[in-house]
């Protein structure tokens, strides 16, 4: 478990009690699973955790930042570290792991709700970029680095675009709910992305 600290990064106030923090985060997790983010209230978290509301507000700026802390550690812990020996195998393992985390689960519902809340809560938006998006992408960039080291793809491969191509369609289906997140979908996405990355790039002829 991480060291207690202020979510806003200010470092002001008393150090967090690890026991109280854990109780608050566990209460938040359970309430998110039971009711979802929209129905979550600081009051209910305080009652479930056996702490005062002032304690929660001293450590978290908003309901969104509290829900983020309860959600993010569990989500990140469930993402695999693929090392199958091939780029296709790594991409497929990563995408399947992501889908298992979100498909028909409370985690998936919370992810969708937090993405929506990011648009309204500046404090949460900053946390989302620094402590969710960047760690997730750092985690998955290793697949690109391994593939380059194996000589599967060029050293000039744009890792950011590759990750967008891999996970973008999955986020699209999760948010739009227009089509299912199936294993066939995962295999099709991976095949298209890998084919594009390994294909030689031909520069257009100069005039």
ZIDA-V190434 format. One line per field, one symbol per residue. ss: DSSP state (A for helix, B for strand, O for the rest). psi: psi as a letter, one per 20 degrees, with the letter a starting at -180 (. if undefined). burial: I if it has 9 or more other ideal C-beta (glycine too) atoms within 8 Angstrom, else O. Layout:
ss: ???
psi: ???
burial: ???
//
This chain:
ss: OOOOOOOOOOOOOOOOOAAAAAAAAAAAAAAAAAAOOOOOOAAAAAAAAOOOAAAAAAAOOOAAAAAAAAAAAAAAAOOOOOOOOOAAAAAAAAAAAAAAAAOOOAAAAAAAAAAAAAOOOAAAAAAAAAAAAAAAAAAAAAAAAAAAAAOOOOOOOOAAAAAAAAAAAAAAAAAAOOOOOOAAAAAAAAAAAAAAAAOOOOOOOOO
psi: qrqprphijhjrrqqqphgggggghggggghghhhrghipqhghggghikrqhhgghhhphrhghghghhggggghhiprnpmiiqgggggggghggghhhiokqhgggggghhhghhiiohghggggghjfgghghggihhgggghghijhqqhjpohggghghgighghghghhkhqqnrhggghggggggghhhipqppqqqq.
burial: OOOIOIIOOOOOOOOIOOOIIIIIIIIIIIIIOOOIIOOIOIOIIIOIIOIOIOIIOOIIOIIIIIIIIIIIIIIIOIIOOIOOOOIIIIIIIIIIIIIOIIOOOOIIIIIIIIIOIIOOIOIIIOIIIOIIOIIIIOIIIIIIIIIIOIOOIOOOIOIOOIIOIIIOIIOOIIOOOOOOIOOOIIIOIIIIIIOOIOOOOOOOOOO
//
